[in-house]
Structures are given as structure tokens and as C-alpha cells.
Amino acid sequence: MHGRLKLLAAARSSALLETRFDDDRPLDAAGWHEAERAAPVLCRLAAAELRYCSPSARCRETGEALGLTPLAQPGLRDCDMGRWRGRTLAEVTAAEPQAVDAWLADPRSAPHGGESLLAFITRIGSWLDTRPVGEGAGLVAIAEPGVVRAALVYALQAPPHTYWRIDVQPLSVTTLTGRAGNWSLALEA
């Protein structure tokens, strides 16, 4: 049986604009406005049988703004950045340049004391593979851009460093079709 999962990237927050490692900031005013403006187009996602979201404030608020009432899923949380959480990439690079280099070069590395990129991708893949899918089942998940990127790397069975080459814009929709261990990217008009 195959299912269809639409991954909706959350609307923006100030943490996203500052390239800040997630600190669970809510949507900013511009993010609320963008979500409300996109609601007439994205309201079609409400037809999904199951609606999920990352547990972050901005994902929950994006769902609220779009009228989706998603169920928060701990397994959809963004990558655990340990002691780097809440800091900007520039701050961390200035304080720990070798640690940042190691983190970017080795997907098994977690110099921040949190989750490695490989562990993050694996966790998101496990979440994907445990979704209840019936023939044509419709699911939607509102997630952080990093979660969408990790899901794509897992679904396409791409090398982990591919994660750094995927750009996910706020309120963009990515569709995966398939079932546990056999996902495909579906590009839609």
C-alpha cells in the first residue's frame, strides 16, 4: 500500500531569518501574515486524513494560521543542537570554528553535544516509516525546514551531505509517496 505525505515547511520566525539554531521561537508578524495570505491556497491540505506537526511553536502556529489543527509529533522535532541551541551560526563559528568544520564535514559528528546529522536523518526516516498508510492515504506534516531536508535525504536514499544542498523555503510543500523504506519524491504542478 502506498500513502501520500505532504511536508509543509513552517512559516518564518526571527530565528530562521538570523540563521539561529532552533530556540523554539514563535512565528513573527511577517510569518503570521505570510501564513494567513497563503491560507486560501494551502487550505486544500486540510483534506488530509492525518495532520501532524513538529512540536515547535512556529509549526503549531503555522497549523493554527492555516486551520489545519495538526497533532504535534515529538519524532518530528528539529535536530537537537545541544549547547548551540539558540545561538547564530556566526556566533558558534567565531567561538568554535573547528567544531563547526567537523560538524559540517562529518555527518556522524555532534561536537555541540546534541544529535549528529546522521542520527537526525535516521530519526526522521523512522518517523516516516511508521506512518499509517493505506492505499492513497493522505497525510500532511508541518515541519521545520531541517526536518523536510532530512526527510528528503532519507526518502531519496541520498548521501547525508546532500542535506546541505537542499533549500526549503517557508510554506513550501514537498510531496513524498510510498510506504516504509520505499519513498519517492513527487513533483506536482
C-alpha positions in Angstrom: 0.0 0.0 0.0 1.2 3.5 -0.8 0.5 6.7 1.0 0.9 10.4 0.2 2.7 12.6 2.6 2.8 16.4 2.1 5.5 18.1 4.1 4.7 21.8 4.6 7.6 23.9 5.8 6.6 26.2 8.6 6.2 29.9 8.1 9.2 32.0 9.1 10.3 33.2 12.5 13.0 35.5 13.6 15.3 32.5 14.3 15.1 31.5 10.7 16.0 35.0 9.5 19.0 35.2 11.8 20.3 31.7 10.8 19.9 30.8 14.5 19.9 27.3 15.7 16.4 26.5 16.8 15.3 28.0 20.0 11.5 27.4 19.6 10.7 31.0 18.7 7.1 31.5 17.6 6.1 33.0 14.2 7.0 36.6 13.9 4.5 39.1 12.5 5.7 38.6 8.9 5.4 34.8 9.4 1.7 35.1 10.6 1.0 37.4 7.7 2.6 35.0 5.1 0.7 32.1 6.5 -2.6 33.9 6.5 -2.0 35.1 3.0 -1.2 31.5 1.9 -4.2 30.0 3.6 -6.6 30.1 0.6 -4.1 28.1 -1.4 -2.9 25.8 1.4 -6.4 25.1 2.8 -6.5 22.1 0.5 -4.1 20.4 2.9 -7.0 20.2 5.4 -8.4 17.3 3.3 -5.6 15.0 4.6 -6.8 12.2 6.7 -4.0 12.7 9.2 -2.4 16.1 10.1 0.8 16.3 12.1 3.3 19.0 13.0 6.7 19.3 14.6 6.3 20.3 18.3 7.9 23.7 17.8 5.8 26.9 18.4 6.2 28.0 14.8 5.0 24.7 13.4 2.0 24.6 15.7 1.2 28.3 14.9 1.5 27.7 11.2 -1.0 24.9 11.5 -3.3 27.2 13.5 -3.0 30.0 11.0 -3.9 27.6 8.2 -6.8 26.0 10.1 -5.2 22.5 10.0 -5.3 21.6 13.7 -2.3 19.2 13.5 -1.2 16.8 16.1 2.3 17.5 17.5 4.7 14.7 17.0 7.9 14.6 19.1 9.6 12.5 16.4 9.2 15.4 14.0 11.3 17.8 16.2 14.2 19.6 14.6 17.8 18.4 15.1 18.9 18.6 18.7 21.7 21.2 18.5 22.9 20.7 22.1 24.8 23.7 23.5 24.5 25.6 20.2 20.7 25.9 20.5 19.6 29.5 20.3 22.9 30.8 19.0 23.6 32.0 15.5 25.9 30.2 13.1 28.2 33.3 13.2 28.4 33.1 17.0 29.2 29.4 17.0 31.7 29.7 14.2 33.5 32.5 16.0 33.7 30.6 19.2 34.3 27.1 17.9 35.5 27.1 14.3 37.0 23.6 14.3 33.8 22.2 15.9 31.7 23.8 13.1 34.1 22.4 10.5 33.8 18.9 11.9 30.1 19.1 12.1 29.7 20.2 8.5 32.3 17.6 7.2 31.3 14.5 9.1 27.6 13.5 9.4 28.4 11.4 12.4 29.9 14.3 14.3 28.0 16.1 17.1 30.5 18.5 18.7 27.6 20.5 20.2 26.6 17.6 22.4 23.3 17.1 20.6 22.3 15.0 17.7 24.5 14.2 14.7 23.2 14.9 11.2 23.1 11.1 10.5 21.2 10.4 13.7 18.7 13.2 12.8 18.1 11.9 9.3 17.7 8.4 10.7 15.2 9.6 13.3 13.1 11.4 10.7 13.2 8.4 8.4 12.0 6.2 11.3 9.1 8.6 11.8 8.3 8.4 8.0 8.4 4.7 8.0 6.0 4.3 11.0 3.2 6.5 9.5 -0.1 4.6 9.0 -0.6 4.4 5.2 -3.5 2.9 3.5 -4.0 2.9 -0.3 -4.0 6.6 -1.2 -3.9 7.7 2.4 -3.4 11.4 2.7 -1.1 12.8 5.4 0.3 16.3 6.0 3.0 17.3 8.3 4.1 20.9 9.1 7.7 20.8 9.9 10.9 22.8 10.3 12.9 23.2 7.1 15.6 21.0 8.5 13.1 18.2 9.1 11.9 18.5 5.4 15.5 18.3 4.3 16.2 15.3 6.4 13.0 13.6 5.1 14.1 14.2 1.5 17.6 12.8 2.1 16.1 9.7 3.7 13.4 9.2 1.1 15.8 9.5 -1.8 18.4 7.4 0.0 20.9 10.2 -0.8 24.3 10.6 0.9 23.9 12.6 4.2 26.0 15.5 2.9 23.2 16.1 0.4 21.3 17.6 3.3 23.4 20.8 3.0 22.4 21.2 -0.7 18.6 21.3 -0.2 16.9 24.7 0.2 13.5 24.6 1.8 11.5 27.8 1.7 8.9 28.8 4.3 5.4 27.5 3.4 6.7 25.3 0.6 5.1 21.9 0.1 7.1 18.8 -0.7 5.2 15.5 -1.5 6.5 12.1 -0.8 4.7 9.0 -1.9 5.2 5.4 -0.9 5.5 3.3 2.2 8.0 2.3 4.8 11.5 2.1 3.3 10.3 2.9 -0.2 9.6 6.6 -0.6 9.6 8.7 -3.8 9.6 12.4 -4.4 6.5 13.6 -6.3 6.7 16.9 -8.1 3.3 18.4 -8.6 2.0 21.4 -10.6 
